[in-house]
Amino acid sequence: MMFKKLLEYNDGEEMNIVVMLKESVLKTSKNGKHYLILNFTDSSGEIRGIYWDATPQDAQNFSAGSIVELNGKREEYQDRPQIKIFSLRTVGENEGYDLSQFVKTAPVKQKYLEEEINKRVFEILNPTWNRIVRYLLKKWHDKFFIYPAGKINHHAVKNGLAFHTVSMLRDAEGICNTYPQVDRSLLYAGCIVHDMGKVIELSGVVATKYTTEGNLIGHLVLIDEQIVLAAKELNINPHSEDVMLLRHMVLSHHGLPEYGAAKRPALLEAELLHKIDDLDATVYAITNALQHTKPGHFTEFIASQDNRRFYRPLKDDALDQSEKLE
């Protein structure tokens, strides 16, 4: 018997399903009553729901990372899908469920992501950048190829960080082929390490949250520190121009200070890294929303895209193939 996944239910359809709580936030309404904003998730994706008249005990029982049996109905509220909750029950550890069952995974297998990134490392011809990139990939290998690239926004899935990196490297290859004046080695090195600080910034795959270091320092500065430490470990002068250039790539890749950049891009390759990063995040966010939208309809409002909605054409045969990189 085949069981439906969370995002396979239609509007108005009742569900009785076991899912994981990706996020749980206790709020207080204007009349003083408590309620929980819950993000339900499984391997198909996530949908929000409101648990009304919640008690502090409910907040403890239904915390992020908990597995619950959800009885409810999918509906639409303010052009966004949500679950009208009828009942919730915490699933016990002895009921045979594994948290990994409820985590959405990138559409490319880990071994292909590793192969793709390792192939690009060979194309980093500058010895300083090559050695530092290899060192950091080896040091953070286990987390880098499993972690998401974000808590909520783009590539917030298992293997999402490596998937995002591979997509950017493919974009970078096309740009380097078009513009031979671009330093391919520097751009590839920047793509590979730019978000690697997220292995320290984020807590992991299940019920992802920001670590103390993530909240206080952030992934740009965290990976900058890792580059300096790697250089010292490899007996490379941390004040050499090559090291400074790679550090600038990661410190500036958010583009503007208001978006978290420590410096604005001051290298051609740094400007390109910022634009490639933004491009891939944009494509992912819109594609993800379109995949959960019926042809002939608009997506829900996408926060990362200035709360705009995007239309899915009636004839949209390419969308289902859009993220298959193998």
N, C-alpha and C positions, 0 to 999 in steps of 0.2 A: 504493500500500500504506500502510495506517495503522499507525503505531507507537504502542504504549502509553506513557503517561506513568507516572512513578514511582508515583503514588498510585492508579493504575488496576489494579495487580496485586492478586490475592487471596492470602490466607494459603496457604502451601504451594506457590505458583506460582513457577517459576524465571524469572529475568529476565536479559537481556543488553541493557544500556541505557547510553547516554551521558548522564551527569549532571554537575552541578557540586558541588564540596565547599564547602558554606556555612561549615562549621567543622571544624577538625581540632585535636585536643588529644592530646598524647603523655602517657601515664600509665604508672606502674610498679605491677605487681601485687605481692601479698604474697610471692611466691616470687622477686621480683626481675626478672621478665620485663617487657619493654615492650609496650604495646599502644596503638592509636590509637582514640579516640572520634571518629567521623566523622558529620557531618550531611550526607546527600546531598540535593540539591534540584534541581528543575526547575520549569517553569511551573505544575505541578499542586500543588506543596507540598514537604514535606521529611520524611525518615525517617532515623532514626539507625541506625548499624551499628558493630560492633567489629571492628577489624583486629588480629588477634592476632599475637604474636611479631614486632612491628614493630622495625625498626632506625632509628637516627637518619637514615639515608638515606631510608627510607620516609617519615619525618615531613617531610623536605624535599621529596620528590617529591609527596606527597599533602597539600599545604598548602592552607589556605583560599583559595578563588578558582580552584583548579585544576579543569580539566575531565578527567573520567576515564571510562573504559569499565568498567562494573560488571557482573560476572557473579555472581549470588547468588540468594537465595530469600527471599521475604517470609515472616516468621513472627511469632508473638506471644510476648513475654517479659514476665512480670509485668504482664499486661494492657496492654502497650504494643506497637504494631507496630515491628518492626525488620527489618533486612536481615542475613541470614546470608551473609557474604561468601565466595565461592569464589575470586575473583581480581579484581585491580584493575590497570588499565593507564592510565598518563597519556596523554592525547590531545594530539598535537602541534599547534602553531599552523597548520601547513600542511594540516590535515585538514578545514578549512572550517567550523569551529564558532565561533559568536559567543557571548560570555558572556551577552548579553542574552536569548538563547534559553532560558536556564535560570533566569531570575528571575521569580518569581510577581508578578503585577500586580494592583492593586486592580480590583474588578469594574465600575468606572465610568471611562470615558475621561477623559483629562486635560482636554479642552476643556470637558466638562460640569462638571468640578470648578472650573475657572477661572470659568466663567459663574456658577455658584452662589455662589461666594465674592464675586465682584465685585458681584453683586446685593445681597448682605448689606451690603457696604461702604456702599452708597447709603443704607442704613437707619441708619447710625451718624450721628446728627444733631449730636452734640457735635463742634464743629470741631477741638478739640485731638486727640481720639481718632481722628477721621476722617483728619486729616493724618498722624498718626504711623502709623496702620495702612496707609494708602496708601503712605507712604514705605518702610516695611519690606517690604511686599509687592513693591514695585518693586525694591528693593535685593536681595532674596533670591529673586526670582521663579523663576529657573531651577532652583535646588535645592529650593525649597519644594514645587513641583508634581511633583517626581520622587522625592524622598527617602522612605524608609520612616519610620514613626513610632517604630520601635524596632529593636533588634538581633535579639531573639528573641521577645519577647512580642507585645503587641497591634499590629496593623497593620504587621507587619514585612515589608512587600511594597513593590514599586515603586509610587509615587503614594500610599503608605499615609498619609503625613502630611496631605496635602490631603484624602484620603478621610475620615480621622478628623475633620478640621476641619469638613467639610461635614455629617457625621453629627451632630456636636455643635451646629452652628448650627441644624439642623432641630429637635433637642431643645429648644434654647434658645427657638426661635420658639413652640413649643407652651407652654412654661412662661410666657413673656411674655404670651401670649394668655389664659392662665388667671389669672395674677396681675399685674394692671395696675400694681401698685406697684413691680415690678421695672424697673430702668433698662435698657431694651432696648439702648441704644447702648453702655453699659458692658459688658453681658454679651456682646454680639456682638463687640465689640473684644477682650475677653478670650479668647473662643473662637478668634478668628483668630490671635492672636499667642502664645497660652499655650505652645505647643510649638515655636514657630518657632526657638528656640535649638538644636533638634536638627539644623538644617542646619550648625551648627558642632560640635555634640557628636558627631555620627556621621560616618563616613568616606565614605558613599555608599550606592549600591544593591547593588553586587556585594560579596559577602563582607564585609558590614557589620561594622565594629568601632568602638569608642570612640576618638576622637582624644585627644591629650594634654590639650587644653582640656576635652574631655568628661569625662575621668577626674578632672582636678584641680578643675574649676569646676562643671560640670553645666549642663544647658540652662535651668534656672530663672534662675540668676544671669546666664548668657550673654545671654538675651533681655532681662533687666532692664537690662543694660548697653546693649544695642542701643536700647532705648526712650529712655534718657538721651541717648545720642549722636544719635538722631533728633531729639529735642526741641531740642538745641543747634543742629543743622544747620538746623532749621526756624525758629530764633529764637523758640522757645517756652520760657518759664521752666521749667527742669527741677524747680524747687521748688514749682511751682504745685500746687494741690490736684488738678486733673485728671490731671496726670502722676503724682502720688503714688498716686492711686486705681488707675490702670492698672498701675503697677508692683506694687502690692499684689496685684492680680489674679493676676499671673504668679508672684510669689514665694510665694503661699499655695496654689496650685492642687493641690498634692499632699496638702493637708489637715493632715497631722501631721508633726512634725520627723523622726520615725523613718522616714517615707516620703520624706523629702527636702525637705519644705516649709521655707522660711526663716522663715516666720511662719504661724501658724494663721489661717484666714480670719476677718476682722473686718468684712466687708461682706456684706450679703445676697447681692449678686451674686457675690462671691468664694466664698461657701459653695455657691451654685448651680453655679458653674463647676467646683468640685472634684467635686461630685456628678455632674454631666453627664459630666465626663471619666472618672470611675470607671465610670459606667453604660455608656458606649460601649465602653470597654475590656473590660468584663465580657461584654457582648453579643457582641462580636467574638470573644473567646476561646472562649466556649461554642459559638457558631455554627460557628466554624472546626473545632472538635473533632467536633461533631455531623455536619457535612458529610462527615467521613471515618469515620462510624460507620454500620453497617447498622441499618435499622429493627428494633426489638425487642432492641437491644443497648445497653450502656452505653459511653460514651466512654472513652478512656484517662484517667488521672489528669491533671488540669489544674493545673499548679503555681501559676498566678496566682489560682486559686480554692480555695486551701487544700488542694490535692491531692484535690479531690472529683471524682467521676465523675457524668456526667449521662446520663439515659436518652433515647434517641430512640424516640418512639412508633411503632407499626407504621404508623399512618396519619399521615404527616407530609408532606403535599403542599406546605406553605408554605415549607419549609426552603430548597429550591432557588431560591426567589424572594427570599429574605430580604435579600440584599445588593444587589439591583438598584434603584439609586436614580434612574435616569434616568426 
